[in-house]
């Protein structure tokens, strides 16, 4: 059967009767028939397309008929399809274009008070989510003791390697430089009073008690914390976390606990190594800039190293490590979306981890000051 699109007119109304195959193989004939039919519709206010006599139709034919109906409606005419051919009607409806002019979106700039209010309004919900995650992690600890197989213990050596050993050069270099800075600052300030002999004690007290664990934690947060957050976020957006749940594993026990444990073990060790290198940095700065001998510096250092100075910093380190692990893993598990969401959550994790380490260190300093330690 040949392709045809016959126009039957009754006053201001017309019926276009489509017959034959409206498919890609007959696209040229369909295009010609549609053009001829459209030219014969001058003066018609409404047009119906009869589909019952179409032998077969595919996307090519449906597009041509759909564009015809769109043009008729664009001219202000009423256009519709009818006839017992649901497949043709479905295809034509699929390709119909309803173009509507949408108003340009108005971008409302929020004033600073509005932004502050929005942030404050979200704080209770964020705090609730944080405490909920911390509670789930706390509950997971006794569960892990009862069912050790629910925790991925085999990944612990690898995590300690990535978090601890691989981070050793960076944390060591940072602590060495900080030791040099403390030594130079002590020489500059104490030298005015002829108290150069107190520079070793200044390096020990400042670094062992405060700067050692803080600098190490900040470096670990920027390096290992970002890595943990990005890996967890990638696992979340790639649905690996959902796969673990479907297999009966708790992501908190299987993923979060080993990472927090690896951090809690390695960060104190990194802090201890950093303390030693800070002493070396202070020694170099003092010996080079003053007449103090290395032997005299070492004597002053050994006198200043007490159990109180050493343990004050090492006690902080596991808590700083846990804060980094919980924040990095928590932000990773909250990821929604694609690559942009992974980057945003990683940035948030690093910022919150660094800020949290500073706050926790300050709280420990206040506590030890109140205790007289």
LOGU-984167 format. One record per residue (C-alpha): residue number from 1; residue in one letter; z, y, x. Coordinates in nm, 2 decimals. Layout:
BEGIN
@nr: NUM, rest: A, up: Z, north: Y, east: X
...
***
This chain:
BEGIN
@nr: 1, rest: X, up: 0.00, north: 0.00, east: 0.00
@nr: 2, rest: X, up: -0.09, north: 0.34, east: 0.13
@nr: 3, rest: X, up: 0.16, north: 0.62, east: 0.18
@nr: 4, rest: X, up: 0.17, north: 0.88, east: -0.10
@nr: 5, rest: X, up: 0.40, north: 1.16, east: -0.23
@nr: 6, rest: X, up: 0.26, north: 1.25, east: -0.58
@nr: 7, rest: X, up: 0.38, north: 1.56, east: -0.75
@nr: 8, rest: X, up: 0.43, north: 1.55, east: -1.13
@nr: 9, rest: X, up: 0.50, north: 1.89, east: -1.26
@nr: 10, rest: X, up: 0.65, north: 1.99, east: -1.59
@nr: 11, rest: X, up: 0.68, north: 2.37, east: -1.60
@nr: 12, rest: X, up: 0.93, north: 2.48, east: -1.34
@nr: 13, rest: X, up: 1.04, north: 2.12, east: -1.27
@nr: 14, rest: X, up: 0.86, north: 1.87, east: -1.04
@nr: 15, rest: X, up: 0.91, north: 1.51, east: -0.96
@nr: 16, rest: X, up: 0.78, north: 1.38, east: -0.62
@nr: 17, rest: X, up: 0.70, north: 1.01, east: -0.65
@nr: 18, rest: X, up: 0.71, north: 0.85, east: -0.31
@nr: 19, rest: X, up: 0.51, north: 0.53, east: -0.27
@nr: 20, rest: X, up: 0.43, north: 0.30, east: 0.02
@nr: 21, rest: X, up: 0.60, north: 0.25, east: 0.35
@nr: 22, rest: X, up: 0.79, north: 0.55, east: 0.49
@nr: 23, rest: X, up: 0.86, north: 0.42, east: 0.84
@nr: 24, rest: X, up: 0.78, north: 0.50, east: 1.20
@nr: 25, rest: X, up: 0.45, north: 0.31, east: 1.20
@nr: 26, rest: X, up: 0.32, north: 0.54, east: 0.92
@nr: 27, rest: X, up: 0.49, north: 0.86, east: 1.04
@nr: 28, rest: X, up: 0.16, north: 1.05, east: 1.06
@nr: 29, rest: X, up: 0.06, north: 0.96, east: 0.70
@nr: 30, rest: X, up: 0.41, north: 1.04, east: 0.58
@nr: 31, rest: X, up: 0.40, north: 1.38, east: 0.76
@nr: 32, rest: X, up: 0.07, north: 1.46, east: 0.60
@nr: 33, rest: X, up: 0.19, north: 1.35, east: 0.25
@nr: 34, rest: X, up: 0.51, north: 1.56, east: 0.28
@nr: 35, rest: X, up: 0.31, north: 1.87, east: 0.38
@nr: 36, rest: X, up: 0.06, north: 1.83, east: 0.10
@nr: 37, rest: X, up: 0.34, north: 1.78, east: -0.16
@nr: 38, rest: X, up: 0.53, north: 2.08, east: -0.04
@nr: 39, rest: X, up: 0.23, north: 2.30, east: -0.07
@nr: 40, rest: X, up: 0.18, north: 2.20, east: -0.44
@nr: 41, rest: X, up: 0.54, north: 2.30, east: -0.53
@nr: 42, rest: X, up: 0.48, north: 2.67, east: -0.56
@nr: 43, rest: X, up: 0.67, north: 2.81, east: -0.86
@nr: 44, rest: X, up: 0.89, north: 2.51, east: -0.91
@nr: 45, rest: X, up: 1.26, north: 2.59, east: -0.95
@nr: 46, rest: X, up: 1.39, north: 2.23, east: -0.92
@nr: 47, rest: X, up: 1.25, north: 1.92, east: -0.75
@nr: 48, rest: X, up: 1.35, north: 1.55, east: -0.78
@nr: 49, rest: X, up: 1.23, north: 1.29, east: -0.53
@nr: 50, rest: X, up: 1.17, north: 0.95, east: -0.69
@nr: 51, rest: X, up: 1.25, north: 0.67, east: -0.44
@nr: 52, rest: X, up: 1.21, north: 0.36, east: -0.65
@nr: 53, rest: X, up: 0.85, north: 0.29, east: -0.54
@nr: 54, rest: X, up: 0.91, north: 0.31, east: -0.16
@nr: 55, rest: X, up: 0.83, north: -0.03, east: 0.00
@nr: 56, rest: X, up: 1.03, north: 0.02, east: 0.31
@nr: 57, rest: X, up: 1.20, north: 0.31, east: 0.49
@nr: 58, rest: X, up: 1.35, north: 0.37, east: 0.83
@nr: 59, rest: X, up: 1.50, north: 0.67, east: 1.01
@nr: 60, rest: X, up: 1.16, north: 0.83, east: 1.07
@nr: 61, rest: X, up: 1.07, north: 0.84, east: 0.71
@nr: 62, rest: X, up: 1.42, north: 0.94, east: 0.60
@nr: 63, rest: X, up: 1.42, north: 1.23, east: 0.84
@nr: 64, rest: X, up: 1.10, north: 1.37, east: 0.70
@nr: 65, rest: X, up: 1.21, north: 1.35, east: 0.34
@nr: 66, rest: X, up: 1.56, north: 1.49, east: 0.43
@nr: 67, rest: X, up: 1.40, north: 1.79, east: 0.60
@nr: 68, rest: X, up: 1.18, north: 1.85, east: 0.30
@nr: 69, rest: X, up: 1.48, north: 1.86, east: 0.07
@nr: 70, rest: X, up: 1.66, north: 2.09, east: 0.32
@nr: 71, rest: X, up: 1.36, north: 2.33, east: 0.32
@nr: 72, rest: X, up: 1.35, north: 2.33, east: -0.06
@nr: 73, rest: X, up: 1.71, north: 2.42, east: -0.09
@nr: 74, rest: X, up: 1.68, north: 2.68, east: 0.18
@nr: 75, rest: X, up: 1.41, north: 2.85, east: -0.05
@nr: 76, rest: X, up: 1.66, north: 2.86, east: -0.34
@nr: 77, rest: X, up: 1.54, north: 2.55, east: -0.53
@nr: 78, rest: X, up: 1.74, north: 2.27, east: -0.66
@nr: 79, rest: X, up: 1.65, north: 1.95, east: -0.47
@nr: 80, rest: X, up: 1.78, north: 1.59, east: -0.53
@nr: 81, rest: X, up: 1.68, north: 1.23, east: -0.50
@nr: 82, rest: X, up: 1.68, north: 0.96, east: -0.78
@nr: 83, rest: X, up: 1.55, north: 0.61, east: -0.84
@nr: 84, rest: X, up: 1.68, north: 0.26, east: -0.78
@nr: 85, rest: X, up: 1.66, north: 0.26, east: -0.40
@nr: 86, rest: X, up: 2.02, north: 0.29, east: -0.26
@nr: 87, rest: X, up: 1.91, north: 0.22, east: 0.10
@nr: 88, rest: X, up: 1.66, north: 0.50, east: 0.10
@nr: 89, rest: X, up: 1.91, north: 0.73, east: -0.07
@nr: 90, rest: X, up: 2.17, north: 0.65, east: 0.19
@nr: 91, rest: X, up: 1.94, north: 0.72, east: 0.49
@nr: 92, rest: X, up: 1.82, north: 1.04, east: 0.34
@nr: 93, rest: X, up: 2.18, north: 1.16, east: 0.28
@nr: 94, rest: X, up: 2.27, north: 1.06, east: 0.63
@nr: 95, rest: X, up: 2.00, north: 1.30, east: 0.77
@nr: 96, rest: X, up: 2.06, north: 1.58, east: 0.53
@nr: 97, rest: X, up: 2.18, north: 1.90, east: 0.70
@nr: 98, rest: X, up: 2.42, north: 2.12, east: 0.52
@nr: 99, rest: X, up: 2.41, north: 2.43, east: 0.72
@nr: 100, rest: X, up: 2.68, north: 2.68, east: 0.64
@nr: 101, rest: X, up: 2.75, north: 2.99, east: 0.82
@nr: 102, rest: X, up: 3.11, north: 2.98, east: 0.93
@nr: 103, rest: X, up: 3.29, north: 3.30, east: 1.01
@nr: 104, rest: X, up: 3.37, north: 3.35, east: 1.38
@nr: 105, rest: X, up: 3.72, north: 3.23, east: 1.46
@nr: 106, rest: X, up: 3.96, north: 3.51, east: 1.51
@nr: 107, rest: X, up: 4.16, north: 3.48, east: 1.83
@nr: 108, rest: X, up: 4.51, north: 3.61, east: 1.77
@nr: 109, rest: X, up: 4.69, north: 3.71, east: 2.08
@nr: 110, rest: X, up: 5.06, north: 3.64, east: 2.06
@nr: 111, rest: X, up: 5.30, north: 3.90, east: 2.19
@nr: 112, rest: X, up: 5.56, north: 3.79, east: 2.45
@nr: 113, rest: X, up: 5.84, north: 3.77, east: 2.19
@nr: 114, rest: X, up: 5.63, north: 3.53, east: 1.98
@nr: 115, rest: X, up: 5.56, north: 3.31, east: 2.28
@nr: 116, rest: X, up: 5.92, north: 3.30, east: 2.37
@nr: 117, rest: X, up: 6.02, north: 3.22, east: 2.01
@nr: 118, rest: X, up: 5.76, north: 2.93, east: 2.01
@nr: 119, rest: X, up: 5.90, north: 2.79, east: 2.33
@nr: 120, rest: X, up: 6.26, north: 2.81, east: 2.20
@nr: 121, rest: X, up: 6.16, north: 2.65, east: 1.87
@nr: 122, rest: X, up: 6.03, north: 2.35, east: 2.05
@nr: 123, rest: X, up: 6.33, north: 2.31, east: 2.28
@nr: 124, rest: X, up: 6.54, north: 2.10, east: 2.04
@nr: 125, rest: X, up: 6.26, north: 1.85, east: 1.99
@nr: 126, rest: X, up: 6.18, north: 1.82, east: 2.36
@nr: 127, rest: X, up: 6.55, north: 1.78, east: 2.44
@nr: 128, rest: X, up: 6.58, north: 1.51, east: 2.17
@nr: 129, rest: X, up: 6.28, north: 1.33, east: 2.32
@nr: 130, rest: X, up: 6.43, north: 1.36, east: 2.67
@nr: 131, rest: X, up: 6.77, north: 1.22, east: 2.57
@nr: 132, rest: X, up: 6.60, north: 0.94, east: 2.37
@nr: 133, rest: X, up: 6.40, north: 0.84, east: 2.68
@nr: 134, rest: X, up: 6.71, north: 0.85, east: 2.90
@nr: 135, rest: X, up: 6.90, north: 0.64, east: 2.65
@nr: 136, rest: X, up: 6.62, north: 0.38, east: 2.64
@nr: 137, rest: X, up: 6.63, north: 0.36, east: 3.02
@nr: 138, rest: X, up: 7.01, north: 0.33, east: 3.02
@nr: 139, rest: X, up: 7.00, north: 0.05, east: 2.76
@nr: 140, rest: X, up: 6.73, north: -0.13, east: 2.96
@nr: 141, rest: X, up: 6.96, north: -0.17, east: 3.26
@nr: 142, rest: X, up: 7.19, north: -0.43, east: 3.10
@nr: 143, rest: X, up: 6.89, north: -0.60, east: 2.94
@nr: 144, rest: X, up: 6.73, north: -0.63, east: 3.28
@nr: 145, rest: X, up: 7.05, north: -0.79, east: 3.41
@nr: 146, rest: X, up: 7.05, north: -1.05, east: 3.13
@nr: 147, rest: X, up: 6.67, north: -1.11, east: 3.14
@nr: 148, rest: X, up: 6.54, north: -1.04, east: 3.49
@nr: 149, rest: X, up: 6.20, north: -1.17, east: 3.40
@nr: 150, rest: X, up: 6.14, north: -0.87, east: 3.18
@nr: 151, rest: X, up: 6.13, north: -0.64, east: 3.49
@nr: 152, rest: X, up: 5.84, north: -0.64, east: 3.74
@nr: 153, rest: X, up: 6.06, north: -0.71, east: 4.05
@nr: 154, rest: X, up: 5.75, north: -0.82, east: 4.25
@nr: 155, rest: X, up: 5.63, north: -0.46, east: 4.25
@nr: 156, rest: X, up: 5.95, north: -0.33, east: 4.41
@nr: 157, rest: X, up: 5.86, north: -0.38, east: 4.78
@nr: 158, rest: X, up: 5.52, north: -0.22, east: 4.72
@nr: 159, rest: X, up: 5.68, north: 0.08, east: 4.54
@nr: 160, rest: X, up: 5.93, north: 0.12, east: 4.82
@nr: 161, rest: X, up: 5.65, north: 0.12, east: 5.07
@nr: 162, rest: X, up: 5.45, north: 0.38, east: 4.87
@nr: 163, rest: X, up: 5.75, north: 0.60, east: 4.78
@nr: 164, rest: X, up: 5.96, north: 0.56, east: 5.10
@nr: 165, rest: X, up: 5.77, north: 0.46, east: 5.41
@nr: 166, rest: X, up: 5.45, north: 0.64, east: 5.32
@nr: 167, rest: X, up: 5.64, north: 0.96, east: 5.25
@nr: 168, rest: X, up: 5.84, north: 0.94, east: 5.57
@nr: 169, rest: X, up: 5.60, north: 1.15, east: 5.79
@nr: 170, rest: X, up: 5.59, north: 1.44, east: 5.53
@nr: 171, rest: X, up: 5.97, north: 1.45, east: 5.46
@nr: 172, rest: X, up: 6.05, north: 1.41, east: 5.83
@nr: 173, rest: X, up: 5.82, north: 1.70, east: 5.93
@nr: 174, rest: X, up: 5.96, north: 1.92, east: 5.65
@nr: 175, rest: X, up: 6.33, north: 1.85, east: 5.75
@nr: 176, rest: X, up: 6.24, north: 1.91, east: 6.12
@nr: 177, rest: X, up: 6.10, north: 2.25, east: 6.04
@nr: 178, rest: X, up: 6.39, north: 2.34, east: 5.82
@nr: 179, rest: X, up: 6.63, north: 2.24, east: 6.11
@nr: 180, rest: X, up: 6.44, north: 2.48, east: 6.34
@nr: 181, rest: X, up: 6.46, north: 2.76, east: 6.08
@nr: 182, rest: X, up: 6.84, north: 2.71, east: 6.03
@nr: 183, rest: X, up: 6.88, north: 2.72, east: 6.41
@nr: 184, rest: X, up: 6.68, north: 3.04, east: 6.45
@nr: 185, rest: X, up: 6.86, north: 3.20, east: 6.16
@nr: 186, rest: X, up: 7.20, north: 3.11, east: 6.31
@nr: 187, rest: X, up: 7.10, north: 3.24, east: 6.65
@nr: 188, rest: X, up: 6.98, north: 3.57, east: 6.49
@nr: 189, rest: X, up: 7.30, north: 3.62, east: 6.28
@nr: 190, rest: X, up: 7.57, north: 3.46, east: 6.49
@nr: 191, rest: X, up: 7.44, north: 3.60, east: 6.82
@nr: 192, rest: X, up: 7.54, north: 3.95, east: 6.71
@nr: 193, rest: X, up: 7.90, north: 3.84, east: 6.71
@nr: 194, rest: X, up: 7.88, north: 3.62, east: 7.02
@nr: 195, rest: X, up: 7.93, north: 3.31, east: 6.82
@nr: 196, rest: X, up: 7.63, north: 3.10, east: 6.93
@nr: 197, rest: X, up: 7.86, north: 2.81, east: 6.97
@nr: 198, rest: X, up: 7.88, north: 2.78, east: 6.59
@nr: 199, rest: X, up: 7.51, north: 2.73, east: 6.55
@nr: 200, rest: X, up: 7.53, north: 2.34, east: 6.57
@nr: 201, rest: X, up: 7.80, north: 2.35, east: 6.29
@nr: 202, rest: X, up: 7.58, north: 2.58, east: 6.08
@nr: 203, rest: X, up: 7.29, north: 2.34, east: 6.11
@nr: 204, rest: X, up: 7.51, north: 2.04, east: 6.02
@nr: 205, rest: X, up: 7.68, north: 2.20, east: 5.72
@nr: 206, rest: X, up: 7.37, north: 2.37, east: 5.58
@nr: 207, rest: X, up: 7.14, north: 2.08, east: 5.61
@nr: 208, rest: X, up: 7.36, north: 1.78, east: 5.56
@nr: 209, rest: X, up: 7.53, north: 1.92, east: 5.25
@nr: 210, rest: X, up: 7.25, north: 2.12, east: 5.08
@nr: 211, rest: X, up: 6.91, north: 2.15, east: 5.23
@nr: 212, rest: X, up: 6.86, north: 1.80, east: 5.35
@nr: 213, rest: X, up: 6.87, north: 1.62, east: 5.01
@nr: 214, rest: X, up: 6.71, north: 1.92, east: 4.84
@nr: 215, rest: X, up: 6.41, north: 1.95, east: 5.07
@nr: 216, rest: X, up: 6.36, north: 1.57, east: 5.08
@nr: 217, rest: X, up: 6.37, north: 1.56, east: 4.70
@nr: 218, rest: X, up: 6.13, north: 1.85, east: 4.66
@nr: 219, rest: X, up: 5.88, north: 1.68, east: 4.89
@nr: 220, rest: X, up: 5.92, north: 1.35, east: 4.72
@nr: 221, rest: X, up: 5.87, north: 1.51, east: 4.38
@nr: 222, rest: X, up: 5.55, north: 1.68, east: 4.49
@nr: 223, rest: X, up: 5.41, north: 1.37, east: 4.65
@nr: 224, rest: X, up: 5.55, north: 1.05, east: 4.50
@nr: 225, rest: X, up: 5.65, north: 1.21, east: 4.16
@nr: 226, rest: X, up: 5.30, north: 1.33, east: 4.11
@nr: 227, rest: X, up: 5.16, north: 0.99, east: 4.20
@nr: 228, rest: X, up: 5.39, north: 0.81, east: 3.96
@nr: 229, rest: X, up: 5.32, north: 1.05, east: 3.68
@nr: 230, rest: X, up: 4.94, north: 1.03, east: 3.72
@nr: 231, rest: X, up: 4.94, north: 0.65, east: 3.74
@nr: 232, rest: X, up: 5.16, north: 0.62, east: 3.43
@nr: 233, rest: X, up: 4.94, north: 0.87, east: 3.25
@nr: 234, rest: X, up: 4.62, north: 0.69, east: 3.34
@nr: 235, rest: X, up: 4.77, north: 0.36, east: 3.22
@nr: 236, rest: X, up: 4.86, north: 0.53, east: 2.89
@nr: 237, rest: X, up: 4.52, north: 0.68, east: 2.82
@nr: 238, rest: X, up: 4.34, north: 0.36, east: 2.92
@nr: 239, rest: X, up: 4.57, north: 0.17, east: 2.68
@nr: 240, rest: X, up: 4.73, north: -0.05, east: 2.94
@nr: 241, rest: X, up: 5.07, north: 0.05, east: 2.81
@nr: 242, rest: X, up: 4.97, north: -0.07, east: 2.46
@nr: 243, rest: X, up: 4.84, north: -0.40, east: 2.62
@nr: 244, rest: X, up: 5.18, north: -0.45, east: 2.77
@nr: 245, rest: X, up: 5.35, north: -0.40, east: 2.44
@nr: 246, rest: X, up: 5.11, north: -0.64, east: 2.27
@nr: 247, rest: X, up: 5.21, north: -0.90, east: 2.53
@nr: 248, rest: X, up: 5.58, north: -0.85, east: 2.45
@nr: 249, rest: X, up: 5.67, north: -0.64, east: 2.75
@nr: 250, rest: X, up: 5.88, north: -0.33, east: 2.72
@nr: 251, rest: X, up: 5.71, north: -0.05, east: 2.93
@nr: 252, rest: X, up: 6.05, north: 0.10, east: 3.01
@nr: 253, rest: X, up: 6.18, north: -0.22, east: 3.16
@nr: 254, rest: X, up: 5.86, north: -0.34, east: 3.32
@nr: 255, rest: X, up: 5.74, north: -0.01, east: 3.47
@nr: 256, rest: X, up: 6.01, north: 0.26, east: 3.46
@nr: 257, rest: X, up: 6.30, north: 0.06, east: 3.60
@nr: 258, rest: X, up: 6.13, north: -0.06, east: 3.92
@nr: 259, rest: X, up: 6.01, north: 0.29, east: 4.00
@nr: 260, rest: X, up: 6.34, north: 0.45, east: 3.94
@nr: 261, rest: X, up: 6.52, north: 0.19, east: 4.15
@nr: 262, rest: X, up: 6.26, north: 0.23, east: 4.43
@nr: 263, rest: X, up: 6.33, north: 0.61, east: 4.43
@nr: 264, rest: X, up: 6.71, north: 0.56, east: 4.42
@nr: 265, rest: X, up: 6.69, north: 0.34, east: 4.73
@nr: 266, rest: X, up: 6.44, north: 0.52, east: 4.94
@nr: 267, rest: X, up: 6.53, north: 0.89, east: 4.88
@nr: 268, rest: X, up: 6.88, north: 0.85, east: 5.04
@nr: 269, rest: X, up: 6.72, north: 0.68, east: 5.34
@nr: 270, rest: X, up: 6.46, north: 0.96, east: 5.37
@nr: 271, rest: X, up: 6.74, north: 1.21, east: 5.35
@nr: 272, rest: X, up: 6.94, north: 1.04, east: 5.63
@nr: 273, rest: X, up: 6.63, north: 1.04, east: 5.85
@nr: 274, rest: X, up: 6.56, north: 1.40, east: 5.77
@nr: 275, rest: X, up: 6.92, north: 1.49, east: 5.86
@nr: 276, rest: X, up: 6.87, north: 1.34, east: 6.21
@nr: 277, rest: X, up: 6.54, north: 1.53, east: 6.26
@nr: 278, rest: X, up: 6.70, north: 1.85, east: 6.14
@nr: 279, rest: X, up: 6.95, north: 1.82, east: 6.42
@nr: 280, rest: X, up: 6.67, north: 1.78, east: 6.66
@nr: 281, rest: X, up: 6.50, north: 2.09, east: 6.52
@nr: 282, rest: X, up: 6.82, north: 2.29, east: 6.56
@nr: 283, rest: X, up: 6.87, north: 2.16, east: 6.91
@nr: 284, rest: X, up: 6.52, north: 2.26, east: 7.01
@nr: 285, rest: X, up: 6.56, north: 2.61, east: 6.86
@nr: 286, rest: X, up: 6.90, north: 2.67, east: 7.02
@nr: 287, rest: X, up: 6.82, north: 2.54, east: 7.36
@nr: 288, rest: X, up: 6.49, north: 2.73, east: 7.38
@nr: 289, rest: X, up: 6.63, north: 3.06, east: 7.25
@nr: 290, rest: X, up: 6.97, north: 3.06, east: 7.41
@nr: 291, rest: X, up: 7.15, north: 2.95, east: 7.72
@nr: 292, rest: X, up: 7.33, north: 2.67, east: 7.54
@nr: 293, rest: X, up: 7.27, north: 2.33, east: 7.71
@nr: 294, rest: X, up: 7.17, north: 2.02, east: 7.52
@nr: 295, rest: X, up: 7.50, north: 1.86, east: 7.61
@nr: 296, rest: X, up: 7.70, north: 2.15, east: 7.46
@nr: 297, rest: X, up: 7.49, north: 2.15, east: 7.15
@nr: 298, rest: X, up: 7.55, north: 1.78, east: 7.10
@nr: 299, rest: X, up: 7.92, north: 1.82, east: 7.14
@nr: 300, rest: X, up: 7.93, north: 2.09, east: 6.88
@nr: 301, rest: X, up: 7.71, north: 1.88, east: 6.65
@nr: 302, rest: X, up: 7.94, north: 1.57, east: 6.68
@nr: 303, rest: X, up: 8.24, north: 1.78, east: 6.60
@nr: 304, rest: X, up: 8.08, north: 1.92, east: 6.28
@nr: 305, rest: X, up: 7.96, north: 1.58, east: 6.15
@nr: 306, rest: X, up: 8.23, north: 1.46, east: 5.93
@nr: 307, rest: X, up: 8.24, north: 1.21, east: 5.65
@nr: 308, rest: X, up: 8.27, north: 1.50, east: 5.40
@nr: 309, rest: X, up: 7.96, north: 1.68, east: 5.53
@nr: 310, rest: X, up: 7.75, north: 1.36, east: 5.55
@nr: 311, rest: X, up: 7.85, north: 1.20, east: 5.22
@nr: 312, rest: X, up: 7.82, north: 1.52, east: 5.02
@nr: 313, rest: X, up: 7.45, north: 1.52, east: 5.07
@nr: 314, rest: X, up: 7.39, north: 1.15, east: 5.05
@nr: 315, rest: X, up: 7.58, north: 1.12, east: 4.72
@nr: 316, rest: X, up: 7.34, north: 1.37, east: 4.57
@nr: 317, rest: X, up: 7.02, north: 1.19, east: 4.68
@nr: 318, rest: X, up: 7.02, north: 0.90, east: 4.43
@nr: 319, rest: X, up: 7.08, north: 1.13, east: 4.14
@nr: 320, rest: X, up: 6.79, north: 1.36, east: 4.25
@nr: 321, rest: X, up: 6.57, north: 1.05, east: 4.29
@nr: 322, rest: X, up: 6.66, north: 0.93, east: 3.94
@nr: 323, rest: X, up: 6.57, north: 1.27, east: 3.80
@nr: 324, rest: X, up: 6.23, north: 1.26, east: 3.97
@nr: 325, rest: X, up: 6.16, north: 0.90, east: 3.85
@nr: 326, rest: X, up: 6.27, north: 0.96, east: 3.49
@nr: 327, rest: X, up: 6.07, north: 1.28, east: 3.46
@nr: 328, rest: X, up: 5.76, north: 1.15, east: 3.62
@nr: 329, rest: X, up: 5.75, north: 0.83, east: 3.42
@nr: 330, rest: X, up: 5.85, north: 1.00, east: 3.10
@nr: 331, rest: X, up: 5.57, north: 1.26, east: 3.13
@nr: 332, rest: X, up: 5.33, north: 0.98, east: 3.20
@nr: 333, rest: X, up: 5.42, north: 0.79, east: 2.89
@nr: 334, rest: X, up: 5.38, north: 1.10, east: 2.68
@nr: 335, rest: X, up: 5.02, north: 1.15, east: 2.77
@nr: 336, rest: X, up: 4.77, north: 1.18, east: 2.49
@nr: 337, rest: X, up: 4.40, north: 1.23, east: 2.54
@nr: 338, rest: X, up: 4.17, north: 1.20, east: 2.85
@nr: 339, rest: X, up: 4.15, north: 1.31, east: 3.21
@nr: 340, rest: X, up: 4.26, north: 1.67, east: 3.12
@nr: 341, rest: X, up: 4.58, north: 1.54, east: 2.96
@nr: 342, rest: X, up: 4.65, north: 1.33, east: 3.27
@nr: 343, rest: X, up: 4.62, north: 1.64, east: 3.49
@nr: 344, rest: X, up: 4.84, north: 1.85, east: 3.26
@nr: 345, rest: X, up: 5.11, north: 1.59, east: 3.24
@nr: 346, rest: X, up: 5.11, north: 1.54, east: 3.62
@nr: 347, rest: X, up: 5.15, north: 1.92, east: 3.67
@nr: 348, rest: X, up: 5.43, north: 1.93, east: 3.42
@nr: 349, rest: X, up: 5.61, north: 1.63, east: 3.58
@nr: 350, rest: X, up: 5.60, north: 1.80, east: 3.93
@nr: 351, rest: X, up: 5.72, north: 2.13, east: 3.80
@nr: 352, rest: X, up: 6.01, north: 1.98, east: 3.59
@nr: 353, rest: X, up: 6.10, north: 1.74, east: 3.88
@nr: 354, rest: X, up: 6.13, north: 2.03, east: 4.13
@nr: 355, rest: X, up: 6.33, north: 2.24, east: 3.89
@nr: 356, rest: X, up: 6.56, north: 1.96, east: 3.79
@nr: 357, rest: X, up: 6.64, north: 1.87, east: 4.16
@nr: 358, rest: X, up: 6.74, north: 2.23, east: 4.22
@nr: 359, rest: X, up: 6.96, north: 2.24, east: 3.91
@nr: 360, rest: X, up: 7.12, north: 1.91, east: 3.99
@nr: 361, rest: X, up: 7.18, north: 2.01, east: 4.35
@nr: 362, rest: X, up: 7.35, north: 2.33, east: 4.23
@nr: 363, rest: X, up: 7.57, north: 2.14, east: 3.99
@nr: 364, rest: X, up: 7.68, north: 1.90, east: 4.26
@nr: 365, rest: X, up: 7.75, north: 2.20, east: 4.49
@nr: 366, rest: X, up: 7.96, north: 2.36, east: 4.22
@nr: 367, rest: X, up: 8.15, north: 2.03, east: 4.16
@nr: 368, rest: X, up: 8.23, north: 1.98, east: 4.53
@nr: 369, rest: X, up: 8.34, north: 2.34, east: 4.56
@nr: 370, rest: X, up: 8.58, north: 2.30, east: 4.27
@nr: 371, rest: X, up: 8.71, north: 1.98, east: 4.42
@nr: 372, rest: X, up: 8.76, north: 2.14, east: 4.76
@nr: 373, rest: X, up: 8.52, north: 1.90, east: 4.93
***
